[in-house]
């Protein structure tokens, strides 16, 4: 069944069966196997309680056991590079006005599957017999590429409002459509997303942004009414009054930029937020639309959003830096000094390649000549950076032995001989025949050179 060695799972199932307990592969493990998608981790469900799971699991001799999710009924096992999570049949829901779910354990597979979020996840397979359980038409929806809630959508989303985002995530990860009734249920219950911790919201947003269709994901968030409860600041882009001026639709431009950047988390967050401050900096001067300082205000807003979502500090800083600097590469021209280029490289740091990628993606004009010139500026700046890096790498090379070293080594005073030996050693370094830190070999080569030259 799974692409990994099934023996540990078979041993688990046999141990559970000997003690009268059930064990099934469930949810994503079954779904992904049916779709032919590779997976290293397996999800199982059982009627055994967590304490029993820990005891029975030892018969399969796992190399590790972890209990981080035990209060939610989940026990994790490690078998080499295979990770297995076993969860007791359960029912989980959010009480009204509460941010913490209440978990209760169930007694049957049927009850457990009835509480699953979507039909494509309400699938189970008996580990030993291979029998497939599909009470809600998950196989049909996999075939038709549909994300459909199990039962009444509003009830499923009330049990765990994070499912609102999971529907979008599965749609863009798998290339599926959301069933119309399910979409209506999402829109109806969108406000309940406010109950969910920002960390869980961020986790789903990260997956949406790293999916094959991040732009469709963000558009779905907007169309289904979820965006105000994820990144409310983006609603200003959507609602920005176009007036009689023909400037770019900021929201549509943002989605286009997001679509064009590489699947890298800080880069995709930066693409999503790079123009977040435009609605607040809009002005009309001399017949032109202006957004003076939107990159600096945008840095502040982007930092606020990513910190509120509890993204890790490194990502927060990278996103803020990229938003602040996103105009810089497109402003490059040949008058920039080497010092100006070095300052940009130093300021961008390890995010320099992300800055170039974002700068290229940000060129969305419908005028071909303008696009060509803008991309040429970015390419020219990249070339200058490469040339400076190569030059500075060469400039940092040196002979392993300086004049003082050579005089001490040979007991001789200053003279032209020092320059000849240093040049000889440096040429070897340039050719890659001598490590500039290898003083021992340099001394041997210096002696041989002086002897051969009769010096």
N, C-alpha and C positions, 0 to 999 in steps of 0.2 A: 504493500500500500504506500507507505512513505518512501521517499527517495533515499532515506538513510536506512541503516541496518535495523530491521524490525525486531530482532531477537530480544532486546531489553524490554520492549513493549509487550511482546508475547509472554515473556517471563512474568511481567507484572500482571497481565491478564490471568495467567494460570494461577498465580498466588491469590488473586482476588477471588477467582472462581472456587478455589479450594475452601475458602472461608465464606462462601455463599454471597459474595458481593459482585456487582456488575461493573464493567469497565468498557467505555466506548470512546473511540476517537470522535471528536465533535467539532462543529463550527468551522473555523478557518482551515484547520488541518484537512478536513474532508473536502471543503470547497476548493482549496488550492490544488489538492491532488486531482480532483475531477477536471480542473481547468488546465492541468499539466504545468502548474507553476511550481518552481523549486522551493523547498522549505527545509530549514534545519531544525525548527522547533515544532513540537507536537502538543496539542491541547487534548486532554481527555476529561471525561466526566464520570462520576461514580455515585452510587448510593451510600458509600462508606463515608463516615464523618472524618474530619481532618486527623484526629488522633489515630483512627484506624488506618487511614491512608499511610501515615508515617510508619506504623508498625508493619503493615503488609508490604510496603514498598521495599523494605530491607531484604526481603526474600529475593528480589531481583538484583541485589548487590550494586546499587548506584555508587558512582564515585563521589557524589555530593548530594546534599539535601538542604533546601533552604525553605524558610517558613515566613518570608516577608509578607505574603498574602494570606496567612493562615486565618486571620480574623474575617476574611471574606470567603473562606472555604477553600483556599488554593494552597497546595503543597508543590514545591518545585523539586525536580530531580535532575541530576546530571549523569549521563552515561558517556564519558569521553567528550566528543564534540556535539553530542545530542542532548538537547534540553527538553524536558518533558514537564508540563504542568498538569496536575490532576485537581479538578475542582468538584467538590460535592454538589450534587443536584441542588439548585438554589433558586430563590426568588428574591429579586433586589428591586427596591423602589425608593424614590425620594418623597418623603412626606411633604405636605404643603408648607411653603416658606422655609424649607430646610435645605442646607447645602450638603448634608451628610446622608448617604444612603442607608437604609435599614435592610440588613441582609437576614433572610431566614432560609433554612435548609429544606429542600424538598425530598420526596421519597421515590419519585419515578422519573424515567427518561421522558415520558410524554409531558409531564408538568414542566420539566426543565426546558424542553424544546419550545413549549408554548410561551415561555418567557424570553426566548431569544429575540434579538432585534429584527433581523431580516430573514426572509425565507432562505436565502443563499447561505446563511449561517445556521439555520435550524435543521442541519443535516447531521446524522450520526452514523457511525459504522461500528459494528461489533468487532472487537479486535480479533477474537478467535475464529468466528464463523465468517466474517467478512460481510455479514448482512447489512444492507443500507436502510436507514430509517429516514423517510422524507414525508412527514405528515403535512407540510404546507406548500408543496410544489416548488421546492428549491431547485430541483433538477430542471424543471421547465423554465424557471427564471434564469438559471445559468445559461441555458440554451438560447433564450430570448434576450439575454444581456439586460436584465432588469433588476433594479434594487427595489424590493417591495417589502413593506413592514409585515411582520407576522400579526395576523388578526387585525384589530382596529388600530390604525396608526397613532391616534391621539393617546390611547392607553399605553402603547409601547413607549412612546416618547415621555409620558408622565413618569414611567418607571425609572427612566434614566435619560434626562434631557441631553446628555452628551451624544446620544444616538442621532440627534439632529445633525451634528457635524459628521458623525460616522457615515451617514447616508451620502453626504457630499463626497467624503473621502473615498468610499468604495466606488462611487460613480466614476471618479477621475482616475483612481488607481487601476480599475478594471476596464475602463472604457464603456461602462454601462449607462443606461438612462434610468432616471428615477420614475417609478410608477406614478401616474397622475394623482391617484388617491393618497399615496404616501407623500407626495409633494404638497398636497393641500393640507395634510396633517402637520407637516413641518411648518408651513406658514402659519397655521392656526396656533401652534404651541411655541413659536419662536422665542417668545419672551421668557420661557422657562429656562432658557440657556443661561440666564443670569444666575441661576442656582449653582452652576458648575464652577469648581475651582479654576482659577486662571491657568494653573499648571496643566490641567487636563485639556483645557481649550487649546493651549499652546501646542500640546503634543499632537492634537489632530490637525491644527493649522500647519505645523511642520510637515506632516505627512501629505497634506493637500499641496503645499508649495513644492515638495520634492516629487510629486507625482508626474506622470507623463503629460497631464493636462492642467497645469496650475491656473492658467487663465480661465478655463471653463469652471474650475473650482471656485475662484473668487466671484465669477459672474453668478454662479449658482447661489453663493452666500448672499449676494445682493438680491437676486430674483426671489429667493425663498424667505427674505426678511431676516436673515441671520446676521448680516454684516453689522447692524447697529449694536449687536450684543457680543461682537468679537473685536472689531476695530471701529468704534463709532466715529472716529475722526475721518474715516474714509467717506462717510456719508456727505461731507461737505464737498467732496469731489463730484459725487453723483448729482447733488442738488445745486451745483454751481450754476448761477444764472448766466446763460450765454449772451443775453441781451442782443443788441444789434451788431456786435462785433464778432468777426469770424475768427476767433482764436480756437485752438485745439480743445476738444473735449478732454479734460484732465483725466477723468476716469478711464476713458477708452485708450488714451495714450499710455496710461499706466499698465493696463492689461496687455497692450502690445509689447511694451518693454519687458514685462514679466515673461511673456511667451518666448522672447528672444535670448534670454540669458541662460547660462549653463545650470544644470541641476545641482547647485551648491547652496546650502541653507543660508549663510549670511548674504550671499549674492542675491538670492531670490527675495529675501526679506528687504534688502536694500532696493531692489527693483520695484517692489510693491510700495515702498514708502518714500522713494526718492523725491516725489513731487507733493508729498503730503501737506506742505505748507503753502502751496500755490493759492488755494482759495482764500487764505488769510493775508496774502501779500499782493493780491490782484490790484492793478491800477491801469489807467488808460491815459497815455501821455503821447502827445505829438502824433496821433493817429495810430499808435502801436500799443498793444497789450503788454504790460510789464509785470514781472513778479520779483521785484527787487528784494534781494536778501532771502529768497525762499529756501536756499540751501542751508543757511545758518539757522533760521527758525525751524526748518525741517529736521536738522540734526537734533534739536531739543525735543521736538514732538516724537521723532523716531525712537529716541532714547527712552522717553516716557512710556511709549507703547510697549517696547520690548522688555523694559523692566517690569511693567505692570503684568505682562504675561509670564514673568519669571524665566525668561530665556537666560542661558548661562552668560556669565560676564564677558567672555571672549566674543560671543556672538553679538551681544549688546554693543560692545565697543566697535566691532567691525562694521555693523550696520550703520551706527552713528557716523563713523569716519567716512564711509562710502557715500552717505547722503550729503554730508558736508562738502565732499570733494567731487561730486558727480559732474559738475560743469567744467572742471579744470582741464581735463584732457582735450575737450572740444574747443578750448580757448587757446590752445597751443599755436604758436607760429615760429618761424625761423629766427625771430629776434630774441627768443629766449636764450639766456646765457646758460653755460654749463652749471653754474651755481643754482639757477632757477630749476633746472631739471633735477639736480641732486636734491634740492629741498622737497620737490614733489615726491621723489622716490623715498626719501627719508620719512615724510609725513604719511605716505600710504603704507610703508612697511610691507608686511607679508600680504597685504590686500592689494598690491599693485596690479596683479593680473586680474583681480576682480574689478578694479576700477576701469581697466581697459575694456573688459567685457561689457560692463554697464554702460560705458561711454558709447561703444558701438551700438548697443541695443537702443540707446536713447535717441538715436538719429532716425526719426520716423516721418520726416517731411515727405510730401507727395511730389516734391520737385527733385528730379533725378540729379541735376547739377549740384544742388545744395547737399544732397546725401553724399555724392561722390567727394565733394570738397571736405565735408565733415569727417568722413571715414579716412580720407587721406591725411588729415591732421592727426588723428589718433595713431595711424600707422607710422607717421613721421616721428611722433613722440616716442612710440615703442622702440623705433630704430635708434633714436638718440639715447634712450635708456640702455639699450643693449651695448651700443658703442662705448658709452661711458663706463659701463660695468666691465667690459673687456679691457678698456684702457686702464682703469683703476686696479684691476686684477694684475695686469702686467706691471703697473707701477709699484705694486706692493711686493713684487719679487725682488730678491736680493741675493748676493753671494753669501754662502754660509759663513765665510770668514771675512772680517773687515781688516783694515790696515793694521790696527793694534793687535788683532789675533795673529796676523802673519808675522809681524815683527817679533812677537813673543815666541811664536812657534820656531822661527829660524834664527833667533838671536841676532837679527840684523836691524840696522837703522832704516829711516825713510829713504825712498828712491823710486825710480821708474819701475823697478821690478815688481813693486806692490800692485801697481795698476795692471800690469800684464797678467799677474796671477789672478787678481780679482776678475778681470775681463774673461779669462779662461773659465773660471768656475761659474761665472754668471751665464756665459754662453751654454754651459752644460745644463744649468737650471732651466734656461729658456727652452732648450731642446727636450726637456723632460728626462734627461739622463742623470740628473742629480737632484735629490731632495734638498731644498734650501735649508732645512733644519738638520741635515745629516752632517754634523761637523767632523765626525770621525773619518768618514769616507772622503770628505773635502780635504782633510789634512793629508791623507794618503795621495790623493790626486795632485795636490799642490806640490808635494815632494817630488812626485814623478815628473811633473811639468818642469819644475826648476832644474831637475837633473837632465831631462831631455833637451832643454834649452841652453844648458851649460851656464845657468845662472847661479 
